[in-house]
Amino acid sequence: MDIEDLLREITDIEIDINSAQRIVASAKESKGDMYIYDDYKKHHLRLDHSVIVKIAVQQLELAQSKLNKLIKAKKTAEKAIKGLLT
């Protein structure tokens, strides 16, 4: 993975984390059912808010884990570049 791809992936994961955090907060405030829609908003699935919270928290944890790995890779790349420049 080149540095541009790495930085793009970090940005994408940060967006995913923000989305998951908003969904978790919204679902925790909800008292009843929530809906998942397909991309075209033609079909939906009704679920209890607690199910949405569980799924969103799992996705949040996964995204945070990926972000930590990418940040570690970025730091390693920065050290390698610094070493080449000195």
Residue pairs with C-beta under 8 A, 6 or more apart in sequence:
1 9
1 73
3 74
3 77
6 70
6 73
6 74
6 77
7 74
9 70
10 67
10 70
10 71
10 74
13 63
13 66
13 67
13 70
14 67
16 59
16 63
17 60
17 63
17 64
17 67
20 56
20 57
20 59
20 60
20 63
21 60
23 52
23 56
24 53
24 56
24 57
24 60
26 34
27 34
27 49
27 50
27 52
27 53
27 56
28 49
28 53
30 49
30 52
31 49
32 48
32 49
33 46
33 47
33 48
33 49
34 46
34 47
34 48
34 49
34 52
35 44
35 45
35 46
35 47
36 44
36 45
36 47
36 52
37 43
37 44
38 44
